[in-house]
């Protein structure tokens, strides 16, 4: 288990392959992920790549100002429905394109992501069968 932001950074930047791979596969407490993101912003993309990073952290990074980070989140398979919908409506075309190509994305999300940004109906799309519930993408 990774126990500090520094340990994550050192692991990721290590020349030792075993140590380097730890950054992508070992768990860390939520606060360690948050510390790594705030103290080492250039390593945010590697936080996203970690196989064990909690959904809570992916939610936070899905709202990052950097489109590259949001695109990397959209590429993850372990997203929940809220993340799929948020990323399908992202202002960045590369993020929407990535979520549309995500093999785990529900069909209605992929359709909505292709339509996001359109001026049709003020950019609002009614979706009546999304995840078995009625709703709207706005």
VEXFITI-749809 format. One record per residue (C-alpha): residue number from 1; x, z, y. Coordinates in Angstrom, 1 decimal. Each point is the difference from the previous one (the first is absolute). Example, Ala and Ser with C-alpha at 12.3 -4.5 7.8 and 13.67 -1.06 7.14 Angstrom:
BEGIN
{num->1 | c1->12.3 | c3->7.8 | c2->-4.5} .
{num->2 | c1->1.4 | c3->-0.7 | c2->3.4} .
This chain:
BEGIN
{num->1 | c1->0.0 | c3->0.0 | c2->0.0} .
{num->2 | c1->1.2 | c3->-0.8 | c2->3.5} .
{num->3 | c1->-0.1 | c3->3.2 | c2->2.0} .
{num->4 | c1->1.0 | c3->-1.1 | c2->3.6} .
{num->5 | c1->0.0 | c3->-3.0 | c2->2.3} .
{num->6 | c1->3.8 | c3->0.0 | c2->-0.1} .
{num->7 | c1->0.0 | c3->-0.2 | c2->-3.7} .
{num->8 | c1->-2.3 | c3->-3.0 | c2->0.1} .
{num->9 | c1->2.2 | c3->-1.7 | c2->2.6} .
{num->10 | c1->3.2 | c3->0.8 | c2->-1.9} .
{num->11 | c1->-1.6 | c3->-1.2 | c2->-3.3} .
{num->12 | c1->-1.2 | c3->-3.3 | c2->1.6} .
{num->13 | c1->3.3 | c3->-0.7 | c2->1.7} .
{num->14 | c1->2.2 | c3->0.9 | c2->-3.0} .
{num->15 | c1->2.3 | c3->-2.5 | c2->-1.6} .
{num->16 | c1->-0.6 | c3->1.7 | c2->-3.4} .
{num->17 | c1->-2.8 | c3->-2.0 | c2->-1.7} .
{num->18 | c1->-1.5 | c3->3.1 | c2->-1.7} .
{num->19 | c1->-0.2 | c3->1.8 | c2->3.2} .
{num->20 | c1->-1.3 | c3->-3.0 | c2->1.9} .
{num->21 | c1->-2.8 | c3->-0.5 | c2->-2.5} .
{num->22 | c1->-1.1 | c3->3.7 | c2->0.4} .
{num->23 | c1->-1.3 | c3->-1.0 | c2->3.5} .
{num->24 | c1->-2.5 | c3->-2.4 | c2->-1.6} .
{num->25 | c1->-1.3 | c3->2.1 | c2->-2.9} .
{num->26 | c1->0.2 | c3->3.7 | c2->0.6} .
{num->27 | c1->-2.7 | c3->2.2 | c2->1.5} .
{num->28 | c1->0.3 | c3->2.0 | c2->3.2} .
{num->29 | c1->-2.4 | c3->2.5 | c2->1.7} .
{num->30 | c1->-2.1 | c3->-1.4 | c2->2.8} .
{num->31 | c1->2.0 | c3->1.7 | c2->2.7} .
{num->32 | c1->3.2 | c3->-1.6 | c2->-1.3} .
{num->33 | c1->-1.6 | c3->-3.5 | c2->0.3} .
{num->34 | c1->-1.2 | c3->0.8 | c2->3.5} .
{num->35 | c1->3.4 | c3->1.3 | c2->1.0} .
{num->36 | c1->1.7 | c3->-3.1 | c2->-1.4} .
{num->37 | c1->-2.4 | c3->-2.2 | c2->2.0} .
{num->38 | c1->0.4 | c3->1.8 | c2->3.3} .
{num->39 | c1->3.8 | c3->0.6 | c2->-0.3} .
{num->40 | c1->1.0 | c3->-3.2 | c2->-1.6} .
{num->41 | c1->-2.4 | c3->-2.7 | c2->1.2} .
{num->42 | c1->2.2 | c3->-2.8 | c2->-1.3} .
{num->43 | c1->-0.7 | c3->1.3 | c2->-3.5} .
{num->44 | c1->-3.8 | c3->-0.2 | c2->0.2} .
{num->45 | c1->-0.1 | c3->-3.1 | c2->-2.1} .
{num->46 | c1->1.8 | c3->1.8 | c2->-2.8} .
{num->47 | c1->-2.5 | c3->2.8 | c2->0.2} .
{num->48 | c1->-2.7 | c3->-2.6 | c2->-0.6} .
{num->49 | c1->2.0 | c3->-1.4 | c2->-3.0} .
{num->50 | c1->0.3 | c3->3.4 | c2->-1.7} .
{num->51 | c1->-2.2 | c3->-0.2 | c2->-3.1} .
{num->52 | c1->-1.2 | c3->3.6 | c2->0.4} .
{num->53 | c1->-0.8 | c3->0.1 | c2->3.7} .
{num->54 | c1->-3.4 | c3->1.7 | c2->0.5} .
{num->55 | c1->-3.0 | c3->-2.0 | c2->1.3} .
{num->56 | c1->-0.1 | c3->2.3 | c2->3.0} .
{num->57 | c1->3.4 | c3->-1.3 | c2->1.1} .
{num->58 | c1->-1.1 | c3->-3.6 | c2->-0.6} .
{num->59 | c1->-3.1 | c3->0.7 | c2->2.2} .
{num->60 | c1->2.3 | c3->1.2 | c2->2.8} .
{num->61 | c1->2.4 | c3->-3.0 | c2->-0.4} .
{num->62 | c1->-3.0 | c3->-2.5 | c2->-0.1} .
{num->63 | c1->-0.4 | c3->0.8 | c2->3.7} .
{num->64 | c1->3.6 | c3->-0.3 | c2->0.9} .
{num->65 | c1->0.8 | c3->-2.1 | c2->3.1} .
{num->66 | c1->2.4 | c3->-2.2 | c2->-2.0} .
{num->67 | c1->-1.8 | c3->-2.8 | c2->-1.7} .
{num->68 | c1->2.7 | c3->-0.2 | c2->-2.6} .
{num->69 | c1->-0.8 | c3->3.5 | c2->-1.2} .
{num->70 | c1->-3.7 | c3->-0.7 | c2->-0.1} .
{num->71 | c1->0.7 | c3->-3.1 | c2->-2.0} .
{num->72 | c1->2.0 | c3->1.9 | c2->-2.5} .
{num->73 | c1->-2.8 | c3->2.5 | c2->-0.4} .
{num->74 | c1->-2.4 | c3->-2.9 | c2->-0.5} .
{num->75 | c1->2.2 | c3->-1.2 | c2->-2.9} .
{num->76 | c1->-0.4 | c3->3.3 | c2->-1.9} .
{num->77 | c1->-2.3 | c3->0.0 | c2->-3.0} .
{num->78 | c1->-1.0 | c3->3.7 | c2->0.2} .
{num->79 | c1->-2.2 | c3->-0.3 | c2->3.0} .
{num->80 | c1->-3.4 | c3->1.6 | c2->0.4} .
{num->81 | c1->-3.1 | c3->-1.7 | c2->1.4} .
{num->82 | c1->0.6 | c3->1.3 | c2->3.5} .
{num->83 | c1->3.5 | c3->-1.4 | c2->0.1} .
{num->84 | c1->-1.2 | c3->-3.4 | c2->-1.3} .
{num->85 | c1->-2.6 | c3->-0.2 | c2->2.7} .
{num->86 | c1->2.3 | c3->1.2 | c2->2.8} .
{num->87 | c1->2.7 | c3->-2.5 | c2->-1.0} .
{num->88 | c1->-2.6 | c3->-2.8 | c2->-0.4} .
{num->89 | c1->-0.9 | c3->0.5 | c2->3.7} .
{num->90 | c1->3.6 | c3->0.4 | c2->1.2} .
{num->91 | c1->0.9 | c3->-1.9 | c2->3.2} .
{num->92 | c1->3.1 | c3->-1.5 | c2->-1.7} .
{num->93 | c1->-0.7 | c3->-3.2 | c2->-1.8} .
{num->94 | c1->2.9 | c3->0.7 | c2->-2.5} .
{num->95 | c1->-1.6 | c3->3.4 | c2->-0.9} .
{num->96 | c1->-3.4 | c3->-1.7 | c2->-0.6} .
{num->97 | c1->1.6 | c3->-2.7 | c2->-2.0} .
{num->98 | c1->1.9 | c3->2.5 | c2->-2.1} .
{num->99 | c1->-3.1 | c3->2.1 | c2->-0.7} .
{num->100 | c1->-2.0 | c3->-3.2 | c2->-0.9} .
{num->101 | c1->2.7 | c3->-0.8 | c2->-2.6} .
{num->102 | c1->0.1 | c3->3.5 | c2->-1.4} .
{num->103 | c1->-1.0 | c3->-0.2 | c2->-3.7} .
{num->104 | c1->-1.9 | c3->3.3 | c2->0.2} .
{num->105 | c1->-2.0 | c3->-0.8 | c2->3.2} .
{num->106 | c1->-3.7 | c3->-0.3 | c2->-0.6} .
{num->107 | c1->-1.4 | c3->-3.5 | c2->0.6} .
{num->108 | c1->-2.0 | c3->0.9 | c2->3.1} .
{num->109 | c1->3.2 | c3->1.5 | c2->1.5} .
{num->110 | c1->1.9 | c3->-3.2 | c2->-0.6} .
{num->111 | c1->-2.8 | c3->-2.0 | c2->1.5} .
{num->112 | c1->-0.3 | c3->2.3 | c2->3.0} .
{num->113 | c1->3.8 | c3->-0.1 | c2->0.6} .
{num->114 | c1->-0.1 | c3->-3.8 | c2->0.2} .
{num->115 | c1->-2.8 | c3->0.2 | c2->2.6} .
{num->116 | c1->1.4 | c3->2.9 | c2->2.1} .
{num->117 | c1->0.9 | c3->-1.0 | c2->3.5} .
{num->118 | c1->-2.7 | c3->-2.7 | c2->0.1} .
{num->119 | c1->-2.4 | c3->0.0 | c2->3.0} .
{num->120 | c1->-3.0 | c3->-0.5 | c2->-2.3} .
{num->121 | c1->-2.6 | c3->2.8 | c2->0.8} .
{num->122 | c1->2.6 | c3->1.7 | c2->2.3} .
{num->123 | c1->2.4 | c3->0.5 | c2->-2.9} .
{num->124 | c1->-2.5 | c3->2.1 | c2->-2.0} .
{num->125 | c1->-0.9 | c3->-0.8 | c2->-3.6} .
{num->126 | c1->-2.8 | c3->1.5 | c2->-1.9} .
{num->127 | c1->0.9 | c3->0.9 | c2->-3.5} .
{num->128 | c1->-2.8 | c3->1.1 | c2->-2.3} .
{num->129 | c1->1.7 | c3->0.4 | c2->-3.3} .
{num->130 | c1->3.4 | c3->1.5 | c2->0.9} .
{num->131 | c1->0.8 | c3->2.6 | c2->-2.7} .
{num->132 | c1->-3.7 | c3->0.3 | c2->-0.8} .
{num->133 | c1->-1.0 | c3->1.1 | c2->3.5} .
{num->134 | c1->-1.3 | c3->-1.6 | c2->3.1} .
{num->135 | c1->2.2 | c3->0.0 | c2->3.0} .
{num->136 | c1->1.5 | c3->-2.0 | c2->2.8} .
{num->137 | c1->3.5 | c3->-1.0 | c2->0.9} .
{num->138 | c1->0.5 | c3->0.4 | c2->3.7} .
